[in-house]
Structure formats: C-alpha cells, structure tokens
Amino acid sequence: MSLLQVQELKKVYSNRFGKNKLEALANLSFSVESGEYIAIMGESGSGKTTLLNILAALDRPTNGKVLLNDQDIVQISEKDISKFRRENLGFVFQDFNLLDTFSLKDNIFLPLVLSGKKHEMMEEKLKPIAEKLGILELLEKFPYEVSGGQKQRAAVARALIASPALVLADEPTGALDSKSTNELLTLFNQINDEGQTILMVTHSIEAASHAKRVLFIKDGNVFHELYKGEESSEQMFQKISQTLTVLSAGEDYYA
C-alpha cells in the first residue's frame, strides 16, 4: 500500500469576482511508497509550490484527494489540521524557519512541545538525532551563532524528532554553500537509507540527482519521471539536465 496517494488533484485560483482564473494543478496524480526519496522539479509557475503547499496541508485543492496512510488530508477540519501536521509531517525549508530567540535545542523541541510531550521523552529522542546530524555540541547555541549549514541541520533535526511519516523539503539547499549542500544531501541519503520517506521540491539538479525518483511538473501535471535505480548521482545529473532542456523547450518527451 502506498504511503501517499495524490489523486486527480486540481487547484484553480481566481480573484474575488470569480474571473481571471488560473489553473495551477490539472488533475495531477502520483503515489509515493514508504521509504522513497523523491525530488519534484519544474519551471517557475509549473505548480510544484502549489503541490507542496497542499501536501503540507497549508492549502486545499479545488478538487481531488491527498491520502496519507489512507487518510484524506483534504477532509481534515481546520480545528484538527495543525495536530495532524505535527504528528505526521516534518518540514525542512530553504530559509530554515528557526526562531532566533530560541536555542537550537528549543527550536528542535518545538513540535513535541506543541504536542504536549514530556521533557524527559524529548531529551531521549533528541540525543541520537543530534549525534547523527553532528550538532550535539551546538544545541545550546542560538541560530545567529551558527553557520547556515548548521542551521539547516537543526531544521532537519526538528523535522525528524516527531518521527513523521513524511518529510517535506522546500529548496533545502537553496541558502547553502557548496560544502554545506554536499553535507546536507549526504545526510538526506543516510536518513532515507534508514527508512525515512522524503519528498523534496527543488530547482537544483545536484540536489535532485541524489533522489531515487524525480518527478517533473509542467502545466500543473506530471510531465515525466526518472528512476535512479543503480545509476550514480552523476548519471542522474545528466539525465535530469536533458529532461529539463526538453521541458523548457516545450517538446514532448519520449524516453
């Protein structure tokens, strides 16, 4: 059974008078198996950000279903949606979204605090994650005292600490230098190898080449997809580059 099923998702935006309608998603469908690592790519305006917002339960589609562990998140009430996000989804953002007045530890604890978990349990969960991400010695520091790469590691720890079914990453390498980017992508591979399902939206060919599957979105629908299989990240980089060239040229793709 698929962990995530996106079924005939449609999103239409219009002004308050109902005119000037814009179709951001057009009956888009795909599924994600537990343990997959998927990158979503597409040009600006292709619908990938709209898709991510709907998967994150931050926006609702005009039509369609989003089933996470067979529960349709589209049907969850506004009253219950925050609790659902905390318990099922982890988030990694381009700009980290860390609170400067909180230490890294308190930023990481935030999803568990909001869920009313006991401090002893939070400390117990934090140590192995912080060790894995190499930030154990930084936990008492504040975001403005550490590097961008260290901030993103703390953001990843925050995403993982509630043991989410799915981690959603929005341009996670966008604010990082090349060294921090390579370190983060290596961590993502390790986390995925341990069974964590990851869905990442990115413009970066390098980032996408580390994923096990790449979905290309165009005009609000799936244009093409690539599976990594036994290929190296370098080989995936070339295939992704070729596909993006075809996509930007507006041609049909036949693989």
TORKOL-4160 file (C-alpha; in steps of 0.2 Angstrom, whole numbers, padded with zeros to 4 digits, m for minus):
255
<pt num="1" X="0000" Y="0000" Z="0000"/>
<pt num="2" X="0007" Y="0017" Z="m0005"/>
<pt num="3" X="0011" Y="0029" Z="0010"/>
<pt num="4" X="0005" Y="0044" Z="0000"/>
<pt num="5" X="m0008" Y="0045" Z="m0014"/>
<pt num="6" X="m0012" Y="0060" Z="m0024"/>
<pt num="7" X="m0027" Y="0058" Z="m0034"/>
<pt num="8" X="m0033" Y="0069" Z="m0048"/>
<pt num="9" X="m0028" Y="0085" Z="m0039"/>
<pt num="10" X="m0034" Y="0101" Z="m0046"/>
<pt num="11" X="m0031" Y="0119" Z="m0040"/>
<pt num="12" X="m0039" Y="0134" Z="m0048"/>
<pt num="13" X="m0035" Y="0152" Z="m0042"/>
<pt num="14" X="m0047" Y="0166" Z="m0046"/>
<pt num="15" X="m0050" Y="0184" Z="m0040"/>
<pt num="16" X="m0064" Y="0188" Z="m0028"/>
<pt num="17" X="m0076" Y="0191" Z="m0043"/>
<pt num="18" X="m0073" Y="0174" Z="m0050"/>
<pt num="19" X="m0064" Y="0180" Z="m0065"/>
<pt num="20" X="m0046" Y="0178" Z="m0072"/>
<pt num="21" X="m0045" Y="0160" Z="m0066"/>
<pt num="22" X="m0028" Y="0152" Z="m0066"/>
<pt num="23" X="m0026" Y="0133" Z="m0066"/>
<pt num="24" X="m0011" Y="0129" Z="m0055"/>
<pt num="25" X="m0014" Y="0110" Z="m0055"/>
<pt num="26" X="m0023" Y="0100" Z="m0068"/>
<pt num="27" X="m0029" Y="0083" Z="m0062"/>
<pt num="28" X="m0012" Y="0078" Z="m0056"/>
<pt num="29" X="m0010" Y="0060" Z="m0049"/>
<pt num="30" X="0005" Y="0050" Z="m0042"/>
<pt num="31" X="0009" Y="0039" Z="m0027"/>
<pt num="32" X="0024" Y="0038" Z="m0015"/>
<pt num="33" X="0029" Y="0022" Z="m0007"/>
<pt num="34" X="0035" Y="0021" Z="0011"/>
<pt num="35" X="0054" Y="0023" Z="0011"/>
<pt num="36" X="0055" Y="0033" Z="m0006"/>
<pt num="37" X="0066" Y="0048" Z="m0009"/>
<pt num="38" X="0058" Y="0059" Z="m0022"/>
<pt num="39" X="0063" Y="0076" Z="m0030"/>
<pt num="40" X="0050" Y="0087" Z="m0038"/>
<pt num="41" X="0056" Y="0098" Z="m0052"/>
<pt num="42" X="0048" Y="0111" Z="m0064"/>
<pt num="43" X="0050" Y="0128" Z="m0070"/>
<pt num="44" X="0043" Y="0143" Z="m0061"/>
<pt num="45" X="0024" Y="0143" Z="m0062"/>
<pt num="46" X="0023" Y="0124" Z="m0066"/>
<pt num="47" X="0013" Y="0120" Z="m0050"/>
<pt num="48" X="0026" Y="0112" Z="m0039"/>
<pt num="49" X="0025" Y="0125" Z="m0025"/>
<pt num="50" X="0006" Y="0124" Z="m0025"/>
<pt num="51" X="0008" Y="0105" Z="m0024"/>
<pt num="52" X="0019" Y="0106" Z="m0009"/>
<pt num="53" X="0008" Y="0118" Z="0000"/>
<pt num="54" X="m0007" Y="0106" Z="m0002"/>
<pt num="55" X="0004" Y="0091" Z="0003"/>
<pt num="56" X="0009" Y="0101" Z="0018"/>
<pt num="57" X="m0010" Y="0104" Z="0022"/>
<pt num="58" X="m0006" Y="0123" Z="0021"/>
<pt num="59" X="m0018" Y="0125" Z="0006"/>
<pt num="60" X="m0033" Y="0115" Z="0000"/>
<pt num="61" X="m0036" Y="0109" Z="m0018"/>
<pt num="62" X="m0051" Y="0114" Z="m0029"/>
<pt num="63" X="m0054" Y="0095" Z="m0032"/>
<pt num="64" X="m0045" Y="0079" Z="m0029"/>
<pt num="65" X="m0038" Y="0069" Z="m0014"/>
<pt num="66" X="m0022" Y="0068" Z="m0004"/>
<pt num="67" X="m0021" Y="0051" Z="0005"/>
<pt num="68" X="m0008" Y="0049" Z="0019"/>
<pt num="69" X="m0008" Y="0032" Z="0026"/>
<pt num="70" X="m0026" Y="0031" Z="0019"/>
<pt num="71" X="m0032" Y="0047" Z="0027"/>
<pt num="72" X="m0038" Y="0061" Z="0016"/>
<pt num="73" X="m0029" Y="0076" Z="0022"/>
<pt num="74" X="m0041" Y="0087" Z="0012"/>
<pt num="75" X="m0055" Y="0082" Z="0023"/>
<pt num="76" X="m0047" Y="0086" Z="0039"/>
<pt num="77" X="m0055" Y="0100" Z="0048"/>
<pt num="78" X="m0046" Y="0117" Z="0051"/>
<pt num="79" X="m0048" Y="0113" Z="0070"/>
<pt num="80" X="m0038" Y="0097" Z="0068"/>
<pt num="81" X="m0026" Y="0101" Z="0054"/>
<pt num="82" X="m0012" Y="0108" Z="0065"/>
<pt num="83" X="m0011" Y="0092" Z="0076"/>
<pt num="84" X="m0011" Y="0081" Z="0060"/>
<pt num="85" X="0004" Y="0091" Z="0053"/>
<pt num="86" X="0014" Y="0089" Z="0069"/>
<pt num="87" X="0011" Y="0071" Z="0071"/>
<pt num="88" X="0013" Y="0066" Z="0053"/>
<pt num="89" X="0024" Y="0078" Z="0043"/>
<pt num="90" X="0041" Y="0085" Z="0045"/>
<pt num="91" X="0047" Y="0101" Z="0036"/>
<pt num="92" X="0063" Y="0107" Z="0030"/>
<pt num="93" X="0063" Y="0125" Z="0022"/>
<pt num="94" X="0076" Y="0135" Z="0012"/>
<pt num="95" X="0077" Y="0149" Z="0025"/>
<pt num="96" X="0077" Y="0137" Z="0040"/>
<pt num="97" X="0062" Y="0145" Z="0049"/>
<pt num="98" X="0071" Y="0144" Z="0065"/>
<pt num="99" X="0066" Y="0156" Z="0080"/>
<pt num="100" X="0081" Y="0167" Z="0084"/>
<pt num="101" X="0075" Y="0169" Z="0102"/>
<pt num="102" X="0076" Y="0150" Z="0104"/>
<pt num="103" X="0091" Y="0139" Z="0106"/>
<pt num="104" X="0094" Y="0126" Z="0093"/>
<pt num="105" X="0088" Y="0113" Z="0106"/>
<pt num="106" X="0072" Y="0123" Z="0109"/>
<pt num="107" X="0069" Y="0125" Z="0090"/>
<pt num="108" X="0071" Y="0106" Z="0088"/>
<pt num="109" X="0059" Y="0103" Z="0103"/>
<pt num="110" X="0045" Y="0114" Z="0096"/>
<pt num="111" X="0034" Y="0101" Z="0088"/>
<pt num="112" X="0035" Y="0090" Z="0103"/>
<pt num="113" X="0031" Y="0105" Z="0115"/>
<pt num="114" X="0016" Y="0109" Z="0105"/>
<pt num="115" X="0011" Y="0091" Z="0106"/>
<pt num="116" X="0012" Y="0091" Z="0125"/>
<pt num="117" X="0026" Y="0078" Z="0126"/>
<pt num="118" X="0036" Y="0076" Z="0142"/>
<pt num="119" X="0053" Y="0084" Z="0143"/>
<pt num="120" X="0061" Y="0068" Z="0148"/>
<pt num="121" X="0055" Y="0060" Z="0132"/>
<pt num="122" X="0060" Y="0075" Z="0121"/>
<pt num="123" X="0078" Y="0074" Z="0128"/>
<pt num="124" X="0079" Y="0055" Z="0125"/>
<pt num="125" X="0073" Y="0057" Z="0107"/>
<pt num="126" X="0085" Y="0072" Z="0104"/>
<pt num="127" X="0102" Y="0064" Z="0108"/>
<pt num="128" X="0103" Y="0051" Z="0094"/>
<pt num="129" X="0096" Y="0063" Z="0081"/>
<pt num="130" X="0108" Y="0077" Z="0086"/>
<pt num="131" X="0123" Y="0065" Z="0086"/>
<pt num="132" X="0118" Y="0058" Z="0069"/>
<pt num="133" X="0117" Y="0076" Z="0062"/>
<pt num="134" X="0133" Y="0082" Z="0070"/>
<pt num="135" X="0125" Y="0096" Z="0081"/>
<pt num="136" X="0126" Y="0088" Z="0098"/>
<pt num="137" X="0139" Y="0102" Z="0104"/>
<pt num="138" X="0129" Y="0116" Z="0097"/>
<pt num="139" X="0112" Y="0113" Z="0105"/>
<pt num="140" X="0113" Y="0127" Z="0117"/>
<pt num="141" X="0118" Y="0140" Z="0104"/>
<pt num="142" X="0106" Y="0152" Z="0095"/>
<pt num="143" X="0103" Y="0152" Z="0076"/>
<pt num="144" X="0113" Y="0168" Z="0074"/>
<pt num="145" X="0128" Y="0160" Z="0082"/>
<pt num="146" X="0130" Y="0146" Z="0070"/>
<pt num="147" X="0133" Y="0144" Z="0051"/>
<pt num="148" X="0119" Y="0141" Z="0038"/>
<pt num="149" X="0124" Y="0123" Z="0036"/>
<pt num="150" X="0122" Y="0120" Z="0055"/>
<pt num="151" X="0105" Y="0129" Z="0055"/>
<pt num="152" X="0099" Y="0118" Z="0041"/>
<pt num="153" X="0105" Y="0103" Z="0051"/>
<pt num="154" X="0095" Y="0109" Z="0066"/>
<pt num="155" X="0080" Y="0111" Z="0055"/>
<pt num="156" X="0082" Y="0093" Z="0049"/>
<pt num="157" X="0083" Y="0088" Z="0067"/>
<pt num="158" X="0066" Y="0097" Z="0070"/>
<pt num="159" X="0058" Y="0089" Z="0055"/>
<pt num="160" X="0064" Y="0071" Z="0062"/>
<pt num="161" X="0061" Y="0072" Z="0080"/>
<pt num="162" X="0042" Y="0068" Z="0080"/>
<pt num="163" X="0046" Y="0053" Z="0069"/>
<pt num="164" X="0035" Y="0059" Z="0054"/>
<pt num="165" X="0028" Y="0048" Z="0041"/>
<pt num="166" X="0034" Y="0060" Z="0028"/>
<pt num="167" X="0047" Y="0074" Z="0027"/>
<pt num="168" X="0043" Y="0088" Z="0015"/>
<pt num="169" X="0058" Y="0098" Z="0010"/>
<pt num="170" X="0056" Y="0115" Z="0001"/>
<pt num="171" X="0073" Y="0120" Z="m0008"/>
<pt num="172" X="0083" Y="0114" Z="0007"/>
<pt num="173" X="0100" Y="0118" Z="m0002"/>
<pt num="174" X="0094" Y="0135" Z="m0008"/>
<pt num="175" X="0103" Y="0145" Z="0005"/>
<pt num="176" X="0118" Y="0134" Z="0007"/>
<pt num="177" X="0136" Y="0135" Z="0000"/>
<pt num="178" X="0143" Y="0120" Z="m0009"/>
<pt num="179" X="0151" Y="0112" Z="0005"/>
<pt num="180" X="0135" Y="0113" Z="0016"/>
<pt num="181" X="0125" Y="0107" Z="0001"/>
<pt num="182" X="0135" Y="0091" Z="m0001"/>
<pt num="183" X="0134" Y="0088" Z="0018"/>
<pt num="184" X="0115" Y="0090" Z="0018"/>
<pt num="185" X="0112" Y="0079" Z="0003"/>
<pt num="186" X="0123" Y="0066" Z="0011"/>
<pt num="187" X="0113" Y="0067" Z="0027"/>
<pt num="188" X="0097" Y="0065" Z="0017"/>
<pt num="189" X="0103" Y="0050" Z="0009"/>
<pt num="190" X="0108" Y="0042" Z="0026"/>
<pt num="191" X="0091" Y="0047" Z="0033"/>
<pt num="192" X="0082" Y="0039" Z="0018"/>
<pt num="193" X="0093" Y="0023" Z="0019"/>
<pt num="194" X="0086" Y="0021" Z="0037"/>
<pt num="195" X="0068" Y="0021" Z="0030"/>
<pt num="196" X="0063" Y="0039" Z="0031"/>
<pt num="197" X="0052" Y="0045" Z="0016"/>
<pt num="198" X="0057" Y="0061" Z="0009"/>
<pt num="199" X="0048" Y="0072" Z="m0004"/>
<pt num="200" X="0059" Y="0087" Z="m0010"/>
<pt num="201" X="0054" Y="0102" Z="m0021"/>
<pt num="202" X="0070" Y="0109" Z="m0029"/>
<pt num="203" X="0077" Y="0119" Z="m0043"/>
<pt num="204" X="0094" Y="0111" Z="m0040"/>
<pt num="205" X="0099" Y="0097" Z="m0052"/>
<pt num="206" X="0113" Y="0092" Z="m0040"/>
<pt num="207" X="0100" Y="0090" Z="m0026"/>
<pt num="208" X="0088" Y="0081" Z="m0037"/>
<pt num="209" X="0102" Y="0069" Z="m0043"/>
<pt num="210" X="0103" Y="0062" Z="m0025"/>
<pt num="211" X="0084" Y="0057" Z="m0025"/>
<pt num="212" X="0079" Y="0039" Z="m0030"/>
<pt num="213" X="0065" Y="0046" Z="m0041"/>
<pt num="214" X="0062" Y="0063" Z="m0050"/>
<pt num="215" X="0045" Y="0069" Z="m0055"/>
<pt num="216" X="0045" Y="0084" Z="m0067"/>
<pt num="217" X="0029" Y="0095" Z="m0066"/>
<pt num="218" X="0024" Y="0105" Z="m0081"/>
<pt num="219" X="0007" Y="0115" Z="m0083"/>
<pt num="220" X="0001" Y="0108" Z="m0067"/>
<pt num="221" X="0003" Y="0089" Z="m0071"/>
<pt num="222" X="0017" Y="0076" Z="m0071"/>
<pt num="223" X="0027" Y="0078" Z="m0087"/>
<pt num="224" X="0040" Y="0065" Z="m0085"/>
<pt num="225" X="0048" Y="0054" Z="m0071"/>
<pt num="226" X="0065" Y="0047" Z="m0069"/>
<pt num="227" X="0070" Y="0032" Z="m0058"/>
<pt num="228" X="0088" Y="0032" Z="m0051"/>
<pt num="229" X="0090" Y="0013" Z="m0049"/>
<pt num="230" X="0108" Y="0008" Z="m0050"/>
<pt num="231" X="0114" Y="0024" Z="m0058"/>
<pt num="232" X="0126" Y="0036" Z="m0050"/>
<pt num="233" X="0121" Y="0053" Z="m0045"/>
<pt num="234" X="0132" Y="0059" Z="m0059"/>
<pt num="235" X="0122" Y="0049" Z="m0072"/>
<pt num="236" X="0106" Y="0056" Z="m0064"/>
<pt num="237" X="0113" Y="0073" Z="m0066"/>
<pt num="238" X="0115" Y="0071" Z="m0085"/>
<pt num="239" X="0098" Y="0063" Z="m0087"/>
<pt num="240" X="0089" Y="0077" Z="m0076"/>
<pt num="241" X="0098" Y="0091" Z="m0086"/>
<pt num="242" X="0092" Y="0083" Z="m0103"/>
<pt num="243" X="0074" Y="0082" Z="m0097"/>
<pt num="244" X="0074" Y="0100" Z="m0091"/>
<pt num="245" X="0081" Y="0105" Z="m0108"/>
<pt num="246" X="0066" Y="0096" Z="m0116"/>
<pt num="247" X="0054" Y="0103" Z="m0104"/>
<pt num="248" X="0059" Y="0121" Z="m0106"/>
<pt num="249" X="0059" Y="0119" Z="m0125"/>
<pt num="250" X="0040" Y="0114" Z="m0123"/>
<pt num="251" X="0043" Y="0097" Z="m0133"/>
<pt num="252" X="0035" Y="0080" Z="m0130"/>
<pt num="253" X="0047" Y="0068" Z="m0121"/>
<pt num="254" X="0049" Y="0050" Z="m0126"/>
<pt num="255" X="0061" Y="0040" Z="m0116"/>
